[in-house]
Amino acid sequence: MLINYIKIAWKVLLRHPFYTFITLFGISLTLTVLMVLTSFLDHLFGTHYPETRRDRSLYIMQMTQKDSSRSGRQSGPMSFRFLTNYVKTLKTPERVTICTFVNSSNAYVGSQKIKLNTKFTDADFWRVNEFEFLEGKPYNEQNIANSDHVAVITDDLKKQYFENESEPVVGKQIEIEGINYRVIGVVRSGPITRPYTCSDVYFPYTAPKSNYQQSGMRGGYVCIILAKNRSDFGAIQSEFQSRIAQIPLPGMQDGFKYYTLEVKCEPYIENFVGTVLDGGPGLKTVFFGIIGFILFMLLGLPAINLVNVNVSRIMERASEIGIRKAFGAPVRTLVWQFIVENIFITFIGGAIAFLLTLGVIHLINTSGWIAYADLTINLNVFVISILVCLIFGLLSGVLPALRMSKLTIAEALKA
């Protein structure tokens, strides 16, 4: 029976090419937007180079200090000393790395200035994340202990700074902010949308201007905790919060007296939207309201338009419905037939959208709109796209099917 319904749907598509074009154009355009959006969200929050272990990593981005009334607050990254004392000493994780979030510096090639993103890290940074080394190797604990002036640079900076990009540069000097560093390694650049790892240059935290010896709890450092398994997240968070609970309160930071102290240790997506989720019920309502509105605009309105097209298409088949009813076809059978037909048509539009999405993603990756973007259609994106096709097919097919299946035999034959 299912095969017969699909054959009927195909015949219906061929009957009126114009209606078919309008239907498939609306479906494919809508699904292309949704697939590209899904791919971009996967690019932002998924597990990709160089954060290939993000699925079992926890992130500590900021500390929040509040006064006695909880109306005044200070928040921001932490000091290297604080993270060393309260995070590096945790027993449950497999490994912990401390690094700065985003810094900027300048380098010069002749009179040309190169603006750089820089990052100070410990040696575990290269073990928690998986960078592809095109030349050389990362700095290690010995380089850090010796306060060596060494640096790991990206392949893009190599092309900008050194005259002959085809020659190895390991061992050569690079001058940044008036200080000479020896290049110890060259890595493949990562997207700017991964701020915990994205940089043009990586220095040991003992390099000049890192401020790693800064006293107090606030500073410019963040932390990535690598768990042995995702199942260890709860234990790591409990151990970490037990350490935070030992900090005496109230305290003083840069002239601000705080009575409460919050430092969250969360998976990436929760860490990313933490500011919104911590903003109270009103901000949460606004946030999720915006998300709902966007989904309605992307999915709901095209589905409503497609409903109108489907109603017009089905109205032409009223006599067919009347005849089938006259021969005893139940309402459930008619509804099921129209839903199957609509899902079939939707999947044809989905196949077209898949090809369009591949083209759009290739354009985004090669255009430079997002530096070193690596949008893909992986298994997660593909599965979500299939589910979207099903939902879209149901949304745009159920109402017309119910409307036409409830026609009386006389009304159907007169239509």
Secondary structure, DSSP 8 states (H G I E B T S, - for coil): -HHHHHHHHHHHHHH-HHHHHHHHHHHHHHHHHHHHHHHHHHHHHS-BTTBTTGGGEEEE--EEEE-TTSSSEEEE-B-HHHHHHHTTT-SSSSEEEEEES-EEEEEEETTEEEEEEEEEE-TTHHHHS---EEEE----HHHHHTT--EEEEEHHHHHHHSS-TTS--TT-EEEETTEEEEEEEEE----TT-TTT--SEEEETTSTT--TT--SSBSSEEEEEE-SSGGGHHHHHHHHHHHHTTS-SSEEETTEEESEEEE--B-HHHHHTHHHHTSHHHHHHHHHHHHHHHHIIIIIHHHHHHHHHHHHHHHTTHHHHHHHHHTT--HHHHHHHHHHHHHHHHHHHHHHHHHHHHHHHHHHHHHSSSTT------HHHHHHHHHHHHHHHHHHHHHHHHHHHTS-HHHHHH-
